[in-house]
């Protein structure tokens, strides 16, 4: 039996986020952007693995940095900083 959704779909006011939560949320936005930009080049990104496997993240960001797409290269640079992978 399906249950009817009775809660609000959208919030009338956006949630105010700060600190680590805001940083984590912004990193996730960047990861999703990277995922879709790389998908356009035929490379599938596994979001959870990118968040937990530093070597996998480095490989994906390396591939993105080598792209002819400037938006993809810029996203990779921002995400590399957010994930603190500037050592690679």
Contact map, one row per residue, 1 for C-alpha under 8 A:
1110000000000000000000000000000000000000000000000000000000000000000000000000000000000000
1111000000000000000000000000000000000000000000000000000000000000000000000000000000000000
1111100000000000000000000000000000000000000000000000000000000000000000000000000000000000
0111110000000000000000000000000000000000000000000000000000000000000000000000000000000000
0011111000000000000000000000000000000000000000000000000000000000000000000000000000000000
0001111100000000000000000000000000000000000000000000000000000000000000000000000000000000
0000111110000000000000000000000000000000000000000000000000000000000000000000000000000000
0000011111100000000000000000000000000000000000000000000000000000000000000000000000000000
0000001111100000000000000000000000000000000000000000000000000000000000000000000000000000
0000000111110000000000000000000000000000000000000000000000000000000000000000000000000000
0000000111111100000000000000000000000000000000000000000000000000000000000000000000000000
0000000001111100000000000000000000000000000000000000000000000000000000000000000000000000
0000000000111110000000000000000000000000000000000000000000000000000000000000000000000000
0000000000111111000000000000000000000000000000000000000000000000000000000000000000000000
0000000000001111100000000000000000000000000000000000000000000000000000000000000000000000
0000000000000111110000000000000000000000000000000000000000000000000000000000000000000000
0000000000000011111011000000000000000000000000000000000000000000000000000000000000000000
0000000000000001111111100000000000000000000000000000000000000000000000000000000000000000
0000000000000000111111100000000000000000000000000000000000000000000000000000000000000000
0000000000000000011111110000000000000000000000000000000000000000000000000000000000000000
0000000000000000111111111000000000000000000000000000000000000000000000000000000000000000
0000000000000000111111111100000000000000000000000000000000000000000000000000000000000000
0000000000000000011111111110000000000000000000000000000000000000000000000000000001000000
0000000000000000000111111111000000000000000000000000000000000000000000000000000000000000
0000000000000000000011111111100000000000000000000000000000000000000000000000000000000000
0000000000000000000001111111110000000000000000000000000000000000000000000000000000000000
0000000000000000000000111111111000000000000000000000000000000000000000000000001001100000
0000000000000000000000011111111100000000000000000000000000000000000000000000000000000000
0000000000000000000000001111111110000000000000000000000000000000000000000000000000000000
0000000000000000000000000111111111000000000000000000000000000000000000000010011000000000
0000000000000000000000000011111111100000000000100000000000000000000000000000001000000000
0000000000000000000000000001111111110000000000100000000000000000000000000000000000000000
0000000000000000000000000000111111111000000000000000000000000000000000000010000000000000
0000000000000000000000000000011111111100000000000000000000000001000000010011000000000000
0000000000000000000000000000001111111110000111100000000000000000000000000000000000000000
0000000000000000000000000000000111111111000000000000000000000000000000000000000000000000
0000000000000000000000000000000011111111100000000000000000000000000000010000000000000000
0000000000000000000000000000000001111111111110000000000000000001000000010000000000000000
0000000000000000000000000000000000111111111110000000000000000000000000000000000000000000
0000000000000000000000000000000000011111111000000000000000000000000000000000000000000000
0000000000000000000000000000000000001111111000000000000000000000000000000000000000000000
0000000000000000000000000000000000000111111100000000000000000000000000000000000000000000
0000000000000000000000000000000000000111111110000000000000000000000000000000000000000000
0000000000000000000000000000000000100110011111000000000000000000000000000000000000000000
0000000000000000000000000000000000100110001111100100000000010000000000000000000000000000
0000000000000000000000000000000000100000000111111100000000000000000000000000000000000000
0000000000000000000000000000001100100000000011111110000000000000000000000000000000000000
0000000000000000000000000000000000000000000001111111000000000000000000000000000000000000
0000000000000000000000000000000000000000000001111111100110000000000000000000000000000000
0000000000000000000000000000000000000000000011111111110110010000000000000000000000000000
0000000000000000000000000000000000000000000000111111110010000000000000000000000000000000
0000000000000000000000000000000000000000000000011111110000000000000000000000000000000000
0000000000000000000000000000000000000000000000001111111110000000000000000000000000000000
0000000000000000000000000000000000000000000000000111111111000000000000000000000000001000
0000000000000000000000000000000000000000000000000000111111100000000000000000000000000000
0000000000000000000000000000000000000000000000001100111111110000000000000000000000000000
0000000000000000000000000000000000000000000000001110111111111000000000000000000000000000
0000000000000000000000000000000000000000000000000000011111111100000000000000000000001001
0000000000000000000000000000000000000000000000000000001111111110000000000000000000000000
0000000000000000000000000000000000000000000010000100000111111111000000000000000000000000
0000000000000000000000000000000000000000000000000000000011111111100000000001100100000000
0000000000000000000000000000000000000000000000000000000001111111110000000000000000000000
0000000000000000000000000000000000000000000000000000000000111111111000000000000000000000
0000000000000000000000000000000001000100000000000000000000011111111000011001000000000000
0000000000000000000000000000000000000000000000000000000000001111111000011101100000000000
0000000000000000000000000000000000000000000000000000000000000111111100001000000000000000
0000000000000000000000000000000000000000000000000000000000000011111111011000000000000000
0000000000000000000000000000000000000000000000000000000000000000011111001000000000000000
0000000000000000000000000000000000000000000000000000000000000000001111111000000000000000
0000000000000000000000000000000000000000000000000000000000000000001111111100000000000000
0000000000000000000000000000000000000000000000000000000000000000000011111110000000000000
0000000000000000000000000000000001001100000000000000000000000001101011111111000000000000
0000000000000000000000000000000000000000000000000000000000000001111111111111100000000000
0000000000000000000000000000000000000000000000000000000000000000100001111111110000000000
0000000000000000000000000000010011000000000000000000000000000000000000111111111000000000
0000000000000000000000000000000001000000000000000000000000001001100000011111111100000000
0000000000000000000000000000000000000000000000000000000000001000100000001111111110000000
0000000000000000000000000000010000000000000000000000000000000000000000000111111111000000
0000000000000000000000000010011000000000000000000000000000000000000000000011111111100000
0000000000000000000000000000000000000000000000000000000000001000000000000001111111111100
0000000000000000000000000000000000000000000000000000000000000000000000000000111111111100
0000000000000000000000100010000000000000000000000000000000000000000000000000011111111000
0000000000000000000000000010000000000000000000000000000000000000000000000000001111111000
0000000000000000000000000000000000000000000000000000000000000000000000000000000111111110
0000000000000000000000000000000000000000000000000000010001000000000000000000000111111111
0000000000000000000000000000000000000000000000000000000000000000000000000000000110011111
0000000000000000000000000000000000000000000000000000000000000000000000000000000000011111
0000000000000000000000000000000000000000000000000000000001000000000000000000000000001111
